[in-house]
Amino acid sequence: MRKWLTLIVSTLAATACGSSTAPSHTARSSVINANTDLTFAPSPDTIAAGDTVLFAWHAVPHNVVWDSTPAAVANIGDDDDGFTSGDSSRVLTVAGTYRYHCEIHDGMDGVIVVQ
């Protein structure tokens, strides 16, 4: 009982002092589909900083070219051919609004809000 009580008191004291012993954000994945109707869905998509965004391709070639981001993020398939199937992901760690488009299809764009 004494060890258990000491552990509770130590944890409360560390939390009160701003220690980093509190649980951190658990990273999750969000899937954005590059659809055959030339849309990204969902868009806008809202995620937490540190989450992974998985872009899934379906038959039609697409790519992801970032227009504006609060932090450097590598484009995905930014050549003339793009990707036609499979998936590719990026971990977004900095809060802000990330705007992107498919360079292959005019008007196909999306937004990710990282909180």
C-alpha positions, -999 to +999 in steps of 0.1 A: +000+000+000+028+024+009+045+020-026+012+025-043+006+057-023+041+070-031+036+063-068+003+084-068+019+112-049+050+112-072+028+112-103+006+141-090+037+161-080+053+156-114+021+165-132+016+197-110+052+207-119+046+204-156+066+172-160+064+154-193+053+122-175+017+128-187+006+107-216+014+122-250-007+124-282-013+090-297-006+093-334-034+082-358-039+078-395-062+096-417-070+083-452-075+107-481-088+091-513-077+104-547-109+094-565-117+086-601-141+116-601-111+138-597-116+148-561-097+143-529-119+131-501-123+141-474-113+177-480-109+195-458-095+170-434-087+179-398-060+160-380-038+163-349-001+173-352+019+141-355-008+121-373-001+103-406-020+113-437-023+083-461-032+092-497-048+062-515-049+060-553-076+044-573-069+035-609-066+070-624-031+086-621-028+114-595-001+131-575+001+155-545+019+188-549+019+210-519+008+246-525+013+260-490+024+243-458+037+256-424+066+231-427+085+214-455+066+183-468+078+163-498+055+161-528+041+127-538+045+115-574+050+150-588+061+138-622+039+136-654+028+101-647+018+103-610+006+072-591-022+050-604-026+026-575-013+019-540-008+046-514+017+070-500+018+088-466+032+118-449+034+126-411+024+162-405+039+175-372+034+213-374+000+229-368-015+249-396-033+247-430-018+225-457-031+231-492-023+207-521-034+198-556-031+172-583-008+186-609-023+162-635-059+173-631-067+210-631-091+219-603-084+188-582-072+202-548-075+196-511-069+210-477-056+195-445-059+214-412-034+202-386-042+212-350 
